[in-house]
Amino acid sequence: MIKKRLVIIGGGSAGMAAAIKAYELGERDILIIEKNAYLGGILNQCIHNGFGLHEFKEELTGPEFMTRFSKKVEELGIPYRLNSNVLNISNDKVVTYSNSQEGIVEVKADAIILSTGCYERNAGAIQIPGDRPSGVYTAGQAQLFVNCYGYLVGKRVFILGSGDIGLIMARRMTLEGAKVLGVAELMPYSAGLNRNIVQCLKDFNIPLYLSHTVKKVEGLSHLEKVTIAKVDEKMNFIEGTDITFDVDTLLLSVGLLPNVDLFNKLPIRISRTRGAVVNQAMESDIRGIFACGNVLHVHDLVDYVVEEAREAAVGAVQYLNGELKHEGHVYEVNPGNGIGYVVPQIVYIDDVKDKLSFKFRVRKPYKDVDIYIKEGDKVIKKIFKPAIIPSEMEIVKLDKSLFLKEANEISVYVEERK
């Protein structure tokens, strides 16, 4: 059995950023395990620009962004394994992986950072009524086929879901010569970033059907028709609102879920995000097992993924050096009115050195609201937002000195101004 101080599972932006940060903090015994044939994860297929505005103060494509990290990994000589599937993580932090060169390998880790990203919900997950023809893809699958393999998946396309990948693929398919007939969104507002709505739909005159979803798909061997209809507040179809499109392709951008399959056999609580419950160091219920990036909660910007991965690396190195005491005053962090989730869910305030970050999303779009962060009944931070939407994650960083240890609960909530 191999022994390693720190094993990082997943070699995308989160995994590489965590490895680099741990190295910079003095940790040298690191191993990255990546299932694909290359580092970088999904960024390799994201050839559009818009990455790196926070991290590098310039606009990069996905491959350009990830190359800056992969080059750094190479420069530092951080070991990694490619084409390697992690089969299991045990309670005592034994990582079992396999590849064609080494066979099955067991690694005893002192600490683990899970950075395996997320996956897309598919047609089966949302149970679209109608036939089951070919021609129905997730937007990410279509992105892979078009950008990496050079295959145009269809010529007459409809998209369900206005998530960022779906919006970006509306533009991409149009630029490749396909006709995108429209985008339907179940909610009365778009799930994507405002800039993507403008640059990917409005600039190409692609219609967006809000409060609509797919009612039926039709086709024998291949997709032929898609019918959408409007829904009411209870998500029931409204009679007389059917619209049918002649298409050969339906792309689904209907949500991302953290890839926490490796946690399923471990005594780790799962949060509202469907990622692990973590403390301020990004540490799960099992001491020494950390999570960061989209495996913890789905981020809107890869820059934020990188920032969170560094937090996990700091926590892991502190744990390895015996600096995470898990003692003293403990807070439970809860989402209140209008808030979908908050990360972290647990705070050992005595382990915080300087600032404490809270990341959260609202449940629906708001205008002119105050965000409150309270310790028990005491407001410790109030932030005015002229506009706030679910698709954009909020990050609030607070000084440790604001926390008075007079209660055991921290709550985050929204109040609309009148």
Secondary structure, DSSP 4 states (H G I P E B T S, - for coil): -EEEEEEEE--SHHHHHHHHHHHHTT---EEEE-SSSSTTGGGGG--SEEE-TTTTSS-EEHHHHHHHHHHHHHHHT--EESS-EEEEE-TT-EEEEEETTTEEEEEEEEEEEE---EEE--HHHHT--B---B-EEEHHHHHHIIIII-----SEEEEE---HHHHHHHHHHHHTT-EEEEEEESSSS-SS-HHHIIIIIGGGT--EEETEEEEEEEESSBEEEEEEEEB-TTSPBPTT--EEEE-SEEEE---EEE--GGGTTSS--B-TTSSB---TTSB-SSTTEEE-GGGTS--S-HHHHHHHHHHHHHHHHHHHTT-----S-EEEEEE-TTEEEEE-SEEEGGG--SEEEEEEEESS-EEEEEEEEEETTEEEEEEEEEEE-TTS-EEEEEEGGG--SS-SEEEEEEEE--
